[in-house]
Amino acid sequence: MSEVSVNRLVEFVKAHYGTNEFIPLHAPVFRGSEQTYVANTIASTFVSSVGEYVNRFEQDMATYTGAEAAVATVNGTAALHVGLRLAGVSQGDLVITQALTFVATCNAIHYCGAEPVFIDVDEFTLGLSPGAMESWLQEHASLDGSGACIERETGRKIAACMPMHTFGHPADLAGLVEVCERWSIPLVEDAAESLGSFYQGRHTGTFGTVAALSFNGNKIITTGGGGMILSGAETARRAKHLTTTAKKPHPYEYVHDEVGYNYRLPNINAALGVAQLEQLPDFLAEKRALADDYRQLFRGTEFQFVDEPDGCRSNFWLNAVLCPDEASRNHLLEMTNANNVMTRPVWQLMCDLPMYQHCTRGELNTSRSIAQRLVNLPSSVKPA
Ligand SMILES: *Cc1c(COP(=O)(O)O)cnc(C)c1O
């Protein structure tokens, strides 16, 4: 049974991409105006830190997501770092997040001098579980005199909650917003993987104080490297200031009023982004069709296709299946990779990495079960 399913998967992926050559997990595709727009930046000499494509990319992204404002950054990790700072995270604070995530989520917390608290994920979203977060808070936190949420044992402030929309599937945002409001914790969404994903009709990354997107080469659209901060207008002004060396506008003087960052997105990268964003609706349609085929392929097998949660519209950035156990996962990984079809297990849990091993955590049973059984499948849009 298992052997048959794996063979059918390999045959399906090869037929879908029409090749016997190596099939990567996720490769960028440039089928629109990328060459023209990038060439324009070179012709104009505005390839670097100022230029029209940066403004256009920010405006187009705000329009697409429905966010009040968008600020482009050099990568998604930088967007997360500044996003956390804008939410008020500083030295010695705690930030609630999930153990099942990419390392950048936790690194951004660390850059603020804060530490992650690892809470379990929900099985059907793969995102931070509001129920698990509420339980942990009831056991370990209280609101102090000023209304701030404090870890009782250490007195450390729980300064933010940062869920991640795993593989583009929205986390339970209604539940998370409710828990965050009850405990006065700012919500910062790691929406790096979820451009094009909607929760009850609203774009992911517009539910909290601030959110981060990524346009790394493996994401649904790419700028080579790049990211975006989504927020309200006032927060966006602060974001722009902090990400551009905190320079005050002046015709010629260098006036910097705080320690800022050089986190700007170069105009040449933004040109790529504008062209890619124009194609996002097509990419989303193709990815949804591929997800439909994967769902059909695994129906009635021992493999469980990871589907979009109820009430959500996922971007299906990276398709995934849950295997019945670790042994069958390993078998699937070996058989596909040996046959030129790239597949990967999910990240190691953050709480098991050497630099985050000491961090506080709740129960992580679902995270552990998923980490042992999940396999990501080739999900690229087809080249031109
Ligand atoms: C890609 C990604 C990021 C940020 O990535 P950059 O490579 O810095 O753009 C952050 N968090 C998650 C979950 C990601 O997948």
The ligand as a Gaussian input file, in Angstrom:
#p B3LYP/6-31G(d) Opt

LIG

0 1
 C       11.185000      32.825000       4.983000
 C       10.772000      33.027000       6.384000
 C       11.187000      34.144000       7.156000
 C       12.056000      35.259000       6.687000
 O       12.923000      34.926000       5.755000
 P       13.983000      35.836000       4.985000
 O       14.782000      34.782000       4.288000
 O       14.742000      36.621000       5.983000
 O       13.247000      36.710000       4.013000
 C       10.712000      34.258000       8.443000
 N        9.889000      33.353000       8.968000
 C        9.449000      32.297000       8.264000
 C        8.492000      31.358000       8.896000
 C        9.887000      32.077000       6.960000
 O        9.463000      31.002000       6.295000

